[in-house]
Amino acid sequence: MQNENVIIKFVTDQKTIESVIENAIKKANQEKDQNLTDFEKDRLSKPLAAKLAGISIPSLDKQIKLGKFKQYRLGSRVYFLRSEMLEALRNNS
């Protein structure tokens, strides 16, 4: 708590405040990324999978039905593996 007070007392201009906040966010994101497993890093949501493939979500659904992309379920959630998506895109190019 004492360190927070020191930062607040010495940080007065807007650019410095923005820089401190930006650095804190970057550090938090780096720590979060370090704690992810390979599976979690490879997993994509449907919108991200569609974006990676460069198609709309309805087009992605059609490609799934045609067997081009494989989807997985974890409970009620649907996800895709980035590695498999990239492989499928390479093979069908």
Sequence and secondary structure as in RCSB ss.txt:
>XXXX:A:sequence
MQNENVIIKFVTDQKTIESVIENAIKKANQEKDQNLTDFEKDRLSKPLAAKLAGISIPSLDKQIKLGKFKQYRLG
SRVYFLRSEMLEALRNNS
>XXXX:A:secstr
 HHHHHHHHH  SHHHHHHHHHHHHHHHHHHHHHT  HHHHHEE HHHHHHHHTS HHHHHHHHHTTSS  EEET
TEEEEEHHHHHHHHHHT 
